[in-house]
Each structure stands twice: as C-alpha cells, then as structure tokens.
Amino acid sequence: MEKFSLSQSQEDYLEEIYVEVTQQGFASVTAISNALNVKKASVTGALNQLAEKKLINYAPYSKITITKDGEKIAKEILKKHDTITKFFTEILCLPAKEAAANACRMEHIVSDELFERLTGFAGFISEYSASNPDFKTQIGKIYNNKN
C-alpha cells in the first residue's frame, strides 16, 4: 500500500466515511456533513481530495464507498481513537465525553512508537489491576485529590 499523507481533517472525513459505510453500506454528503458538523461544500472538497488519493470512490450525487487502502487507513485511525479513549476513561478516569473529544484530537498526532507504548502500558495496567482490585480505587483517589 502506498504511504499517504493526510491532514487531520482528511483523516476525520475518512474515518467518518468508514463508519457510515460500515453502518449503511455507503456514505452520503449529507450524513458526513451532519456527523462532522461542517458545510456540504467542505465535505465535497474533502471527498474530491480523498478520491484523488484513491481512498474512496466518489462521484457527485452518488453513493460514497471506501477503497481497500482507505479502509485500512480508517481502521488504523479508529484503532488509535478507541485505544486512546479507553486509556483516558479506564486509566485516567476521565468522563467518556471528554475522553472521546481528546482522543479525537490526539489520534492524528500520536506517533506509531508512542501509540505502541501507550497500548503496552494500558495492557500492563489492565492486567495489574485485574490481580490487584484495590489498584483502581487508589488510582481514583489520585484524580479525586486534586489541589
């Protein structure tokens, strides 16, 4: 697969297209516009860029689908999003909405090495807390005792 350089915005569009295609079998300009809270003209511009990179199949007034390369990239973005969200909620004890909002911003800038380390650390903490039930309580106390 060719290495693609995508902006954060393009990644957000690709991620949303993947979600729509997974749920509906296709995406539409209106659904993307509503989900990302952007104007339809912005969606159209992004779709043209993603189609030029051959990450999606797009023609005006037609259903939008995702290519194999686009799907692979979108899955990587979603994996980062989900892992970071889980880390924020389960380890840092952030509320789900705040965790998801921060993960959405961070998923675009996290290096592969940082992501691997974050994933490894989260796995370690999960395993450790499973065998030490008091651990989660102690972690919770750290966050509840803010100065």
C-alpha positions as CSV (number, residue, x, y, z in Angstrom):
1,M,0.0,0.0,0.0
2,E,1.2,3.5,-0.9
3,K,2.0,5.7,2.1
4,F,-0.5,8.6,2.2
5,S,0.0,11.9,3.8
6,L,-3.4,13.1,5.1
7,S,-4.3,16.2,7.0
8,Q,-6.2,15.8,10.3
9,S,-9.3,17.0,8.5
10,Q,-8.9,14.4,5.8
11,E,-8.4,11.7,8.4
12,D,-11.6,12.8,10.1
13,Y,-13.5,12.6,6.8
14,L,-12.1,9.2,6.0
15,E,-12.9,7.9,9.5
16,E,-16.5,9.2,9.2
17,I,-16.9,7.7,5.7
18,Y,-15.7,4.3,7.0
19,V,-18.2,4.5,9.9
20,E,-21.0,5.4,7.5
21,V,-20.1,2.7,5.0
22,T,-19.8,0.1,7.8
23,Q,-23.3,1.1,9.2
24,Q,-25.2,1.8,5.9
25,G,-23.2,0.2,3.1
26,F,-22.3,3.7,1.7
27,A,-21.8,7.3,2.9
28,S,-23.5,10.5,1.7
29,V,-22.5,14.1,1.7
30,T,-25.4,14.9,4.0
31,A,-24.6,12.2,6.5
32,I,-21.0,13.3,6.6
33,S,-21.9,16.9,6.9
34,N,-24.2,16.2,9.8
35,A,-21.8,13.9,11.6
36,L,-18.9,16.3,11.4
37,N,-20.9,19.5,11.7
38,V,-19.5,21.0,8.6
39,K,-21.0,22.6,5.5
40,K,-21.7,20.3,2.5
41,A,-19.3,22.3,0.3
42,S,-16.5,21.4,2.7
43,V,-17.4,17.8,2.5
44,T,-17.4,17.9,-1.3
45,G,-13.9,19.4,-1.3
46,A,-12.6,16.7,1.1
47,L,-14.3,14.0,-0.9
48,N,-12.6,15.1,-4.1
49,Q,-9.2,15.1,-2.3
50,L,-9.7,11.6,-0.9
51,A,-10.9,10.3,-4.3
52,E,-7.8,11.7,-6.0
53,K,-5.7,9.7,-3.5
54,K,-7.9,6.7,-4.4
55,L,-9.0,6.2,-0.8
56,I,-12.7,6.5,-1.6
57,N,-15.0,6.1,-4.6
58,Y,-16.8,9.3,-5.2
59,A,-18.8,11.0,-7.9
60,P,-21.2,13.9,-7.4
61,Y,-24.8,12.8,-6.4
62,S,-23.7,9.2,-6.0
63,K,-23.2,6.9,-3.0
64,I,-19.7,7.1,-1.5
65,T,-17.8,4.0,-0.8
66,I,-14.3,3.3,0.6
67,T,-11.4,1.6,-1.1
68,K,-9.2,-1.1,0.4
69,D,-6.4,1.4,1.1
70,G,-8.9,3.9,2.5
71,E,-10.4,1.2,4.8
72,K,-7.0,0.2,6.1
73,I,-6.1,3.7,7.0
74,A,-9.5,4.4,8.5
75,K,-9.2,1.3,10.7
76,E,-5.8,2.4,11.9
77,I,-7.3,5.8,12.8
78,L,-10.2,4.2,14.6
79,K,-7.9,1.9,16.5
80,K,-5.9,4.8,17.8
81,H,-9.1,6.7,18.7
82,D,-10.6,3.7,20.5
83,T,-7.4,2.9,22.4
84,I,-6.7,6.4,23.5
85,T,-10.4,6.9,24.6
86,K,-10.2,3.6,26.6
87,F,-6.9,4.7,28.2
88,F,-8.4,8.1,29.2
89,T,-11.6,6.6,30.6
90,E,-10.2,3.4,32.2
91,I,-6.8,4.5,33.4
92,L,-7.0,8.3,33.7
93,C,-10.7,8.2,34.9
94,L,-11.9,10.9,32.5
95,P,-15.6,11.2,31.7
96,A,-16.4,9.4,28.5
97,K,-17.4,12.5,26.5
98,E,-14.1,14.3,27.5
99,A,-12.1,11.2,26.8
100,A,-13.6,10.9,23.3
101,A,-13.1,14.5,22.5
102,N,-9.5,14.5,23.5
103,A,-8.9,11.2,21.7
104,C,-10.3,12.6,18.5
105,R,-7.7,15.4,18.6
106,M,-4.8,13.2,19.7
107,E,-5.4,10.3,17.3
108,H,-3.9,12.4,14.5
109,I,-0.7,13.4,16.1
110,V,0.3,10.3,18.1
111,S,3.4,8.7,16.6
112,D,3.4,4.9,16.0
113,E,6.0,4.4,18.7
114,L,4.0,6.4,21.3
115,F,0.9,4.6,20.3
116,E,2.6,1.2,20.8
117,R,3.9,2.3,24.2
118,L,0.6,3.7,25.3
119,T,-1.1,0.4,24.2
120,G,1.5,-1.7,26.1
121,F,1.2,0.5,29.2
122,A,-2.6,0.2,29.1
123,G,-2.4,-3.6,28.8
124,F,0.0,-3.7,31.7
125,I,-2.2,-1.5,33.9
126,S,-5.3,-3.6,33.0
127,E,-3.5,-6.9,33.9
128,Y,-2.1,-5.4,37.1
129,S,-5.4,-4.0,38.2
130,A,-7.2,-7.3,37.5
131,S,-4.9,-9.1,40.0
132,N,-4.9,-6.1,42.4
133,P,-8.5,-5.0,42.9
134,D,-7.6,-2.1,45.1
135,F,-5.5,-0.6,42.4
136,K,-8.4,1.2,40.6
137,T,-9.5,2.6,43.9
138,Q,-6.0,4.0,44.5
139,I,-5.9,5.5,41.0
140,G,-9.3,7.1,41.6
141,K,-8.0,8.7,44.7
142,I,-5.1,10.4,42.8
143,Y,-7.6,12.1,40.5
144,N,-10.1,13.0,43.2
145,N,-7.5,14.6,45.4
146,K,-6.7,17.5,43.0
147,N,-5.2,20.6,44.7
